[in-house]
Amino acid sequence: MLEIELTADEAIEIRRLCRSLGREYGSSDEEALLRDLGRFPEEMPGRVVEAIASYMEDPEADFALVSRHMIRDHDLGNTPIAQKDPITTKTSLEYEMVVMLYGSILGSVFGWATQQEGHLVNDIIPMETFADQQVGASSKVELAWHTEDAYHPGRADFICLFCLRNPTGAPTTVASIVDIQSHRDLPASLFEPCVRIAADDAQAAGAEAAGIEDWTESAVKPTPILSQNGTGLQMCVDPAYMSVASEDEDVYEAVTGFCQTIDEHLREVVLKPGDLLILNNHRAVHGRRPFKPTYSGRDRWLKRVNVARDFEARRPYCTDLGRRLLA
């Protein structure tokens, strides 16, 4: 893991830039912002931009943690009880610009037409109706580790998570393919189409509402867990929504053994307000330990964006090119 601690001057510089972007564009969903975003890393602290860009280009890069961003808790207002609440979206706009900026260092920020009404920056908050489900809005159950949107070939290359609040210290869990390689032989069957991965409950509900039926378990084609390309060894795995696509006992044991190894090598990262975690979505999995929300306006609150190295490759799945939305 790459760890960067901002200096006071760097934190102030980033905050000023994000406030300026909030005033200029008024929303993180503005198409004008998407068009302009690529030039703003030049206005960020050079040390930080260079370190992140250099590290994430490494074939073995997995995750990076950038800490000590400035958060004024009082200005945030209450943690919302519904995703993308208009009032709290306004009070947290400068922090939405933080994840947009870091996403622009790595590539193109994009969103899902099937998720949080197509907003590019997502709120990760506990919601009572989802408390026991395997989605980001859960709380009472462990959010099982997973590749983000593993079911979809257009899934993000990178995920940026920015912590605004975490009063109970709920740990984010992470594991890297680097850990798995060093502790386990990788059976050849994992490089073959060995599992089916369906959309998670939140994405499935959005797809159903949009009349999209391509991502149910019965519709998806078998896919490998592991692949090798020019950027090194990659994995795509989501046990909570995954089934073995073979009756061969050896394949079943290979899949379950691989997942067990990830379980054994999970690390906990307790995100504090002002911490930003960047995940390589092909080389790292992430989840979250359970926690007890109060629904009192002070609960855990993260901002999340999806990032593509090359958005052009995702055009076949694009439903709104101007807003970079996939389905």
QUIKAGI-V692690 format. One record per backbone hydrogen bond with DSSP energy under -1.0 kcal/mol. NH is the residue of the N-H (numbers start at 1). CO is the residue of the C=O. If there is no record, write none. Layout:
# QUIKAGI-V692690
nh,co
NH,CO
NH,CO
This chain:
# QUIKAGI-V692690
nh,co
2,63
4,65
6,67
11,7
12,8
13,9
14,10
15,11
16,12
17,13
18,14
19,15
20,16
21,17
22,18
23,19
24,20
25,21
26,22
34,30
35,31
36,32
37,33
39,36
40,37
43,40
44,41
49,45
50,46
51,47
52,48
53,49
54,50
55,51
56,52
58,55
61,58
64,278
65,2
66,276
67,4
69,274
79,297
89,85
90,86
91,87
92,88
93,90
96,92
97,93
99,95
100,96
101,97
102,98
103,99
104,100
107,103
108,308
110,306
111,324
113,326
115,112
118,115
119,116
122,304
124,302
127,137
130,127
131,128
133,130
135,133
138,135
139,131
141,131
143,288
146,286
147,237
150,147
152,149
155,152
157,307
158,307
159,279
160,305
161,277
162,303
163,275
164,301
165,301
169,166
172,269
173,287
174,267
175,285
177,283
180,176
181,177
182,178
184,180
190,187
191,188
192,189
194,192
194,223
195,223
196,243
198,241
199,215
204,200
205,201
206,202
207,203
208,204
209,205
210,206
211,208
212,207
219,216
220,216
223,195
225,190
226,190
227,234
229,232
232,229
234,227
235,282
236,225
241,238
242,239
243,196
245,194
252,248
253,249
254,250
255,251
256,252
257,253
258,254
259,255
260,256
261,257
262,258
263,259
264,260
265,262
267,174
269,172
274,163
275,272
276,66
277,161
278,64
279,159
280,62
281,157
283,280
284,280
285,175
286,146
287,173
288,143
289,171
291,139
301,165
302,124
303,162
304,122
305,160
307,158
308,108
314,311
315,312
317,314
318,315
319,325
320,325
325,320
326,111
327,317
